[in-house]
Amino acid sequence: MNVNFKLEFVLRHCLPDKIEIMVQKLVGTRLSKGILDHTAMNDWLNTCYFTKALTEELLQLTADGVPVCVVRPFTVKELSQHPIEIDSDTTIADKTENVYDLYEIYNTGFKKNGIFKTVHIGDWRSSLNIEHPKRRNDLSGVVLSCPVVVLKKLEEETFEHYLMQATHVGFDSLHKLKYITLLNYLKDMYNMTYDLQRTNSWGYIRNSSFDGMVGSLQRGQTDIGGSPIFFRADRNEIIDYTAEVWHSRHSFIFRHPKHPSGLYTIYTRPLSTIVWYSVLALLLFSTVVLCVIFKLSWSQSSDSSFSLALLFLWGALCQQGTSLVQQSTSMKILIFSTFVYSAILYQYYTASVVSTLLMEAPKNIKTLKDLLESNLRIGVEEALYDRDYFKRTTDPVALEIYKRKVKQGASENFFLPEKGMALVKMGGFAFHVDTIVSYGIVKKTFSEREVCDIQDVPMYAPHRLGAVMKKHSPYRDHLAYGIRKIMETGLMYRIKWAWDEPRPSCVKTPDSSIYSVSILEFSTPLIILAFGYWLSFVMLVLEIVLCCITQRNVQKRKGFEVSKIY
């Protein structure tokens, strides 16, 4: 079709069943050339010259429920200078004798290196004949500006090379590299290219406006988001979400401690509180009874103190023998009863402690509240969305975690994934991070035993990630349709399978099934022993000082008595 031919009229945004009516009404105005717009563009009435008859006809069309504007004649070449975007529904008619050939016109990208196209779609003779319109899949090399969020410091590589590499590179990469793979599929599907631009934020309100990728889309500086972002109401007001792509799951990951309530509970858990009180009460009662027997049947030269009685009964509870020799029947009965009682209690208690130390502990840290009350230290991934979450959340448990365990004075426990997962590997540390990142690090650096200790606790529900474009973009339907098509054909599943790291499975091996007692579990008796050494040393010093004072007083008294005699 010659792009310089004169138009009889142009029908823009016309419904097919309205074209015949419009043609008849337009012919009635005896207008040879012009544009009919099926939209309410009243400003054109004030800017274009119309005859009185034409104005009356125009108003009559509007009164009939067909809002139109009739303007000056155009050629196709002239129309190509106007932003008739690819999502427009513009139809032109070329009159040849009594036949009107109908063409749809659009520009694949008016300011984006696009091409102005005219496509024959049918004709109007005695009736309207329109072919089924073809989907406008060929964008003819349109260049769309695409901001990509990259927080990682790049060394010895370009930004483009970083985005095109097909290996897992860890921090701040997996979601955007998956999405770049998705965009490359769309690029091949629609014959378009991207002008990739780097930004350091997904888009958060700073100084009453959005920064980063969302801010550039809002201002019209870019066309399509190069990274998926969370669905949020405040963003939806200024940009268009076209389709959901996948979910992002973040959680606290940690090696579940064998004894989350504290190491001292290893030695107190075998007996309940009431049983411990009963044992102590019985120990004191037996000590008093034994002390009374000492007083009544012991010789004056022997030790019959309360401390001796207490030490003897404590030794009996710990399965230690006695050097007491006594012919008293009452004492023999008491000693026999004490040893029988202590033997039963000792066997039950030691068996429970040993089994507690060597068996696999139950994983009872399952909620955020459990994590807060545990003795685990906590860190969070250095990511803007996690910092923003702590600012906006109203969850009291999450806020308490931030105040008590994340914010440490002037500093905060925000780490890169590599450092955070290294602390998790050492134990006693919980790290909040995207699971597809953490699982990849676990698979590479953790042993089989450490993998079996892994436990997850989410702080918030999984986020849906969506593809975004600037508001009212003409390519919105292309992006939405392309993503749906990729999902239907299984390519989305392949992208997720290639990039997402599943949770490493716990493989029970002979080595991982052997449990040993570490220095941490052994620390409680060592502390008791060290305290005993310290207390005995203090008592020794006090006894020496007291002995020296006593001897000095005795010598002074003797010297005073001798001088008094002489």
Secondary structure, 3 states (H helix, E strand, C coil): CCCCCECCEEEECCCHHHHHHHHHHHHHCCCCCCEEECCCCCHHHHHCCCCHHHHHHHHHHHHCCCCCCECCCCEHHHHCCCCCCCCCCEEEEEEECCEEEEEEEEECCCCCCCCEEEEEEEEECCCEEECCCCCCCCCCCEEEEEEEECCCCCCCCCHHHHHHCCCCCCCCCHHHHHHHHHHHHHHHHHCEEEEEEEECCCCCEECCEECHHHHHHHCCCCCECCCCEECCHHHHCCEEEEEEEEEECEEEEEECCCCCCCCCHHHHCCCCHHHHHHHHHHHHHHHHHHHHHHHHHCCCCCCCCHHHHHHHHHHHHCCCCCCCCCCCHHHHHHHHHHHHHHHHHHHHHHHHHHHHHHCCCCCCCCCHHHHHHCCCEEEEECCHHHHHHHHHCCCHHHHHHHHHHHEECCEECEECHHHHHHHHHHCCEEEEEEHHHHHHHHHHHCCHHHHHCEEEECCCCCEEEEEEEECCCCCHHHHHHHHHHHHHHCHHHHHHHHHCCCCCCCCCCCCCCCCCCCHHHHHHHHHHHHHHHHHHHHHHHHHHHHHHHHHHHHHHHHHHHHHHHC
